[in-house]
Amino acid sequence: MTFVEKGPDDLLGEMQKALEDWQPTPSRLLSAKYRHELSSMGVEAEDKSLVKTHVFAQFYDSILEPAREGVPPPQAALSREFKLKEHVSRQSEAISFLITDEIVAFGERIIEADEASGRTFASHYGIDLSDGKIKKSAVDQFNSYVSTLPMKPGSDQLDSGHIFKLGNDWWVCATPACDLQPGQNTIAFTGSSNELRPFTALQLLPIKPEELENDHINSGSCCFVHDQNTGKVICLGLRSIPDEKKPATQKVTWRTFLAKDQGLISDGICKIVQLKLTDSTVEMPEFKGTVIAKLRYEYALNYIQRVGASVSRIGLGYAAYPSGDAV
């Protein structure tokens, strides 16, 4: 939208001047194009995505009865909420897929216009990536953006990929999402509970910025999360950098926890019971886990697989060389 005084005949020319003066970033232009395509083609794309009526009849049937018989109403409501969120995500992805080509073509036109103007569009961001410190911060924030989902206030259900802190320790939930929903079969323990939900978590260790190199970033062991408490992006890895130089990279630290309230996260807090062995009993201290971030599914799956690789590693029966002077 452009406001001009009465008189000009070339209104599109005036709008172009306003856009050039505003200097929107390429990212904002792509976002505007996405909204435009969604508005102009959204109904058609929506019709195409909804044409398989059997699929959506089955979806609606699943949310009418969102959990197994016997699950308390609060947990059933959580299960229905999860299924609705999952449906919205899949439907949004399907609609976006149908309009992607137009947006990609528009992105190519942005690049062409930038080339014609002498590559000036990058300056619209107001970020000087030639500064090494700024560049590193931009890389950290970008890595966090591509690997984590936005956090929002309110209640949520503990899910694979949720990163939380217990005291000073960082953990990532590494149990598949299907085992975390209320009403599912209990894992790790016999019996069942309408209050407790067992889950596996993998311990993550903060990596000092000065120790982090590209080989570590691309190793598949690291993730980047935005800590809302500090306002900084933190790199978390499966092992410390000195330990990464050792060959046993499959060995990780994981534990079985119990989430109270069937894994309900309320205002960023999840009540967690940690199992602790003593000489003859098992202690079960309760903690408040502070949920910091949630990984996108493909990044969460990486950590789920790391737990499997850790418990199935071979070579534990090999003899070791003697240490020190005895070699």
N, C-alpha and C positions, 0 to 999 in steps of 0.2 A: 504494500500500500504506500502511495506517495501523495503528499500534499503539495499543490502548486497554486500559485496565484492565477486568477482568471486571465485568459488571453492566449497562452501557448496552444498552437494547433497540433503540434507533435507530442501527444501525451506519452507515447511509448519512449520517445527520445528523452523526455523529462524523467521518466522512470529509470531509464538506463543511467542518466547522470546521477540520480539519487543512489542507485546501487553502487556505482563506481566510487561515489563519495563515501558511502557506508563501508565499503571494503569487507564484505562478509567473507568468512573463511570458506575454503572448499568443503569442509565438513558441514557447515551450515547450509550451503547450497545443496549438498546431497540429501540432507535431512528435509529441506523444503521440497525437493523433487520427490522424495519418498511420500511425503504427505499429499502432494499433488496427485501422484499416481494412485495412492490409496483412495483418495477422494473421487477421482475420475473413473477409475477402473475397479474400485473396491467391490461394488455390488456384483459386477460380472465375475471377478475373481472369487468372491464369496460363493456365488452360485456354483461355480465349477468345483470348489472345495467341498460343497455340501451335497453334491449329486449322488454320492453313495449313501442312500438312505438307510441301508442295513447297518452300516457302520455307526451312524449317529443314533439309530434306535437302540443299538446295543450299548452305546455310551450312556444314554439316558437311563436305561435299565440298570446300569452299574451304579449310578449315583442315587437312584431310588432306594437301593439296598447297598450302601457303601461298605458295609463290613459284615463279617460272619455273625451268625446268630449267637447271642449271649454277650456280645461286646457292649459295654455300657454306653448310654447315649452321648456323653461328652467325647468319648474316643471315636464313636461312629461319626460324629459331626466333624472331627478332625480328618477322618478318612475321606469323607465327602469333600471337604475343602481341598484336600490334596488332589483328588481326582479332577475336580473342577479346574484347579490351577494347571494341572497337567494337560487337560483338554484345551484350555485357552492357549497355552504355549504351543501345542501342536497345530492348532487351527491358525494361529498367527503365523507360524512358520510356513504352513501350506499356502496361505494368501500371499505372504511376502515372496515366496518362491515364484509365484505366477507373475509378479510385477518386477522381478529382479532385472530382467534384460533391459528394460527401459532405463532403469537407474544406472546400470553399468554403462550403457551408451552415453548417458548424460555425464557420467564421470570422465569418460574419454574426451568429451567436448570441453570439459573444464581444463583438462591437461593441455589440449590443443590451444585453447584461449590463453592459458598461462605461458605456453611456449611462445606464442605470438607477441605477448607483452613483455618478454624478456625475463620470464620466471620471477614474477613479483608476488604471486599469490601466497607463498609461504610466509612472507612478512606480515600478512594480515593476522596471523596468530599472535604476534607480539612476543614470540619465543625465539631466543637466539641459540640455536642448536650447535653453533660453532664453539660455544663455551662448554668446555668439558664437563663441568659440574652440572650445568643445566641439562646437558645431553644425557648424563647418567640418570638424573632425576626423571627426565622424560621417558627414558627406557623403562625404569622401574614402574612408573605409573601406567605406561602402556602395557607392560607385562601383567600388571594387576588387572587392568581393564579386560584383557582378552581371556583371562583365566578364572575370574570370579564374577558372580552375579551381584547386582546392586542389593544392598541391605535396606530394609524398610521397617518402621516401627510396627508394633502389634504382635500378635501371637503367630507362631509357626510350629512346624513339626520337625523334629530331629531327622535329618536326612543325610545320605552319603555325601561327603564333601564339606559338611559343616566343620569349620575350624573354630576351636574353642580353647580357652585357657582355664586350667585348674591351678590356682596359685600363680607361680611363675612358669609353669610347664605348658607347652603348646601341643595340642592334639588335633588330629583330623579324623572324623568319623569315616571308617573304612568298611562299613557293612552295607551291602546292597540295599537300595531303597525298598525293594519288595519285602525285605525282612524287618523293616522298621515300622510298617504300617500297623495300626491297631487291628487285632483279630488274626494276624498272621501267626503261623506256628512259632513257638519260642525256640530260639537258637541257644546253644551252649548249655542249657539247663533242661532237666526234666520238669514236667509240670507246666502250669500256665499261671499267668497273673494278669489281672485287669489294671494293675497299678505300675508294674515294672516292665521295662522293655530292655532286654540285653542287647549290647552292641559292641563291636570291636573298634578300637581307635588306634591309630598309628601316631607315635610321638614324632614331633617335628622340632628341629633346633634352629634358633635364630642364627643367621650367618652375618658376620661383621662385613660391612660394606667394603672395607679395604681388602678383605680376603677374597671377595667374589670376582671371578673371572668368567669370560664367555664360555669356557668349557664346562663350568659348573652350571651356568644358566641353562645351557642346552643339554644337560646330562639326563633330564627327565626326573631328577630327584628334587628339584626346587619348585617352589611356588611363591608368588608375590601377593601379599595381602595388604590392604589399606587398614591400618589400625585407627579407628575413629577416636580412640582415647588419646592418641599422640598426634594424629593427623599426618602420620608418616607411612610410607610403604615399607614393609618389612619382608625380607627374603627369608624363607624357611626351607630347611633342607632335611633330608633323612638322617644325615650324619654331619658332624663337624668337618670343616675343610681338611684338617690334618688326618682325620679318619678316612676321608675320601681317597687318600693316597694308598690305603691298604686294599688288598685284592678282594676281600670278602664283602663286596658291595651289596650282596643280597641280604645280609643280616640287618634287620631293622628291629626297633623296639615297638611292640604292640601289646595291648592289654584288653581284657574284657571288662566292660563297665555295665552298670545298670542305670537306665534313665528312668526317673520317676515320672508319674503322670503320663505314662505311655510315650514319653519323649516330647512332651509339650515344652516349647520355648516361649516364655512370656517376658516381654520387654528385654529381650537379649539374654535372658538367664534360663538355663536348663539345670534342674536338680539332678545331680549325678551321684550314684553310690559307687565307691571304688573298693574293690575286693583286695584285702591285705592279709597275707598268710602270717600266722604266728606259729609257735611250736606245735600246738595241737588244735588250734581253732582258726576260724576265718573271721577277721574283723571287717566291718562294713561301714566305714566312716562316710558321711554324706557331705558333699560339696556343692557349691553353686558354680556351675561352669558358665563362664562369660563367652557367649558366641560372638566371634569377631568378624567372620566372613563365611561365604559359601562358594566352593569351587563349582565351575561348570562341570557337567556330568563327565565329559571325556577326561578332565583332569582328576576328578574324583576316582574314576575307574582305574587310573594309573596307580593310585595308592592302594586300592582294593587288590589289584594284581600283585603289588609288592608284598602284601601280607601273605598271599598264596605262595609266592616265590620263596619267601623267607621260611615258611614251615615245610617246604618240600625240597630244600637245598640238599645236595648230596655231598659226600666227602667227609661227613662227621666222624666216620670210623677210621679215617687215616691216622697213622702215627705222625708225630711232629719231630723235627730235628731238635736236638738239645740246644739250649740257648747259651750264649756267652762263650767262655773259653773252652767249653766241652765239645764244641763243633770241630 
